[in-house]
Amino acid sequence: MGERISLRPVAAEDGEEFVALARDSANMHRGLIFAPTEAAEFAEYLDRFDGVNAVGFVVRVNATRQLAGLVNINQIERKAPDPRGSLGYGGFAATSGHGYVAEAVRLAVPYAFEELGLARLDAYIQPANAPSRRVVEEAGFRPVSWDRKIIHVGGKSREHERWTRTNGNGGT
């Protein structure tokens, strides 16, 4: 639990609220992240989080219990010497601009290292997405200037930069 928000594993009971907020946030998310806007999409989304290969959280505002966003650790690889995962996150329009997702990412980083035993956490960010870059910078991530990746979001191929944080490089 953080000062203003809490992370909790995403669950079926989050579905209705999550889908409604994702639908209301579709213009904000367009081309940046995938957030399910239909019940069937949410069920598929929920199925991804097996606790081994991927872990998904919802972000809730402590004062109101309102759903404010999501944080995921995907593509978890536990093989030595470099156990790692890929961080995904996003907020909803109704609570945008309050720093809730940034706080949630700062909570997810120690979880990835201490609870999941990862040595490295990567975040892939579109170059023009300055708010997302600020979130990971504040959480101690650093850009990997030579590593770019094409990721499909919303049916289109989009270039992403890799930002990385290793266990022990500060910033939480």
C-alpha positions in Angstrom: 0.0 0.0 0.0 1.2 3.5 -0.9 0.5 6.8 0.6 -2.4 7.5 -1.8 -3.0 4.3 -3.7 -3.0 0.6 -3.3 -2.0 -2.2 -5.7 -4.1 -5.3 -5.7 -4.1 -8.3 -8.0 -6.6 -7.8 -10.8 -9.7 -10.1 -10.3 -13.0 -10.9 -12.0 -14.9 -8.6 -9.7 -12.9 -5.6 -11.2 -14.3 -6.4 -14.6 -17.4 -4.2 -14.8 -15.7 -1.1 -13.4 -12.5 -1.7 -15.3 -14.3 -2.1 -18.7 -16.4 1.0 -18.1 -13.4 3.1 -17.2 -11.4 1.7 -20.2 -14.2 2.6 -22.5 -14.4 6.1 -21.1 -10.6 6.4 -21.6 -10.4 4.9 -25.1 -9.3 8.3 -26.7 -6.6 8.7 -24.0 -5.3 5.1 -24.6 -5.6 5.1 -28.4 -2.3 3.8 -29.8 -0.6 3.8 -26.4 -1.9 0.8 -24.5 -4.5 -1.9 -24.8 -7.1 -1.8 -22.0 -10.1 -4.1 -22.5 -13.4 -2.3 -23.3 -15.6 -5.4 -23.5 -16.4 -8.1 -20.9 -15.0 -10.9 -23.1 -11.7 -8.9 -23.6 -11.5 -8.4 -19.9 -11.9 -12.2 -19.3 -9.0 -12.8 -21.8 -6.9 -10.1 -20.1 -7.5 -11.6 -16.7 -6.5 -15.1 -18.0 -3.0 -13.8 -18.9 -2.1 -13.3 -15.3 -1.0 -16.7 -14.1 1.4 -15.4 -11.4 4.3 -17.2 -13.2 4.6 -15.6 -16.6 2.6 -12.4 -15.9 1.2 -10.6 -12.9 -1.5 -8.0 -13.1 -2.6 -5.3 -10.6 -5.3 -2.7 -10.4 -4.5 0.6 -8.9 -7.1 1.9 -6.4 -7.3 5.3 -4.7 -7.1 4.7 -0.9 -9.5 7.6 0.0 -12.3 6.6 -2.4 -11.5 3.0 -3.5 -11.9 4.3 -7.1 -10.1 2.3 -9.8 -7.4 4.6 -11.1 -5.3 2.3 -13.4 -3.4 -0.8 -14.0 0.2 -2.1 -13.6 1.4 -5.4 -15.1 4.6 -7.3 -15.1 4.6 -9.4 -18.2 7.0 -11.7 -20.1 8.5 -12.9 -16.8 11.6 -15.0 -17.4 13.2 -16.5 -14.4 16.3 -18.0 -16.0 19.6 -17.1 -14.4 21.7 -15.0 -14.7 19.2 -12.4 -15.8 15.7 -13.0 -14.5 13.5 -10.2 -15.9 10.1 -8.9 -16.8 8.4 -6.3 -18.8 6.4 -3.5 -17.1 3.1 -2.3 -18.5 0.9 0.4 -16.9 -1.8 2.9 -17.7 -4.4 5.1 -16.0 -8.0 6.0 -16.6 -9.3 9.4 -17.8 -11.4 9.9 -14.6 -8.4 10.1 -12.4 -5.7 11.2 -14.9 -3.2 13.8 -13.9 -3.0 13.0 -10.2 0.2 10.9 -10.2 -1.6 7.7 -9.1 -0.1 5.5 -11.8 3.4 6.9 -11.1 3.0 6.0 -7.5 1.8 2.5 -8.5 4.8 1.9 -10.7 7.1 2.9 -7.8 5.3 0.3 -5.7 5.5 -2.4 -8.4 9.3 -2.1 -8.8 10.2 -3.5 -5.3 7.5 -6.1 -5.8 9.2 -7.3 -9.0 12.6 -7.5 -7.4 11.7 -8.7 -3.9 8.6 -10.9 -4.4 9.2 -12.1 -8.0 13.0 -12.3 -7.6 13.7 -10.4 -10.9 17.0 -8.8 -11.5 15.8 -6.5 -14.3 12.6 -4.8 -15.2 12.1 -3.3 -18.7 9.5 -0.8 -19.9 8.8 -0.1 -23.6 7.7 3.5 -24.3 6.8 5.2 -27.5 9.3 8.1 -28.1 6.6 10.8 -28.2 5.0 9.7 -24.9 6.5 12.2 -22.5 4.1 11.4 -19.6 5.1 7.7 -19.7 8.8 8.6 -19.8 8.4 10.7 -16.7 6.7 7.8 -14.9 9.6 5.5 -15.4 12.3 8.2 -14.9 10.7 8.9 -11.4 10.9 5.2 -10.7 14.6 5.0 -11.5 14.5 3.5 -15.0 17.2 4.6 -17.5 16.9 4.6 -21.3 18.7 2.0 -23.3 19.6 4.2 -26.3 20.5 1.4 -28.7 17.5 -0.8 -28.1 14.2 -0.1 -29.9 11.4 -2.5 -30.5 8.3 -2.6 -32.7 5.2 -3.4 -30.6 1.7 -3.8 -32.0 -0.8 -1.6 -30.2 -4.4 -1.1 -31.5 -3.6 -3.0 -34.7 -0.7 -0.9 -35.7 3.1 -1.3 -35.4 4.6 1.3 -33.2 8.3 2.0 -32.3 9.1 1.8 -28.6 12.3 2.6 -26.7 13.4 0.3 -23.9 13.9 1.8 -20.5 15.4 -0.5 -17.8 15.8 -0.7 -14.1 18.0 -3.3 -12.4 17.7 -4.5 -8.8 19.7 -2.0 -6.7 20.1 0.9 -9.2 18.1 3.3 -7.0 15.0 5.4 -7.6 12.3 3.9 -5.4 
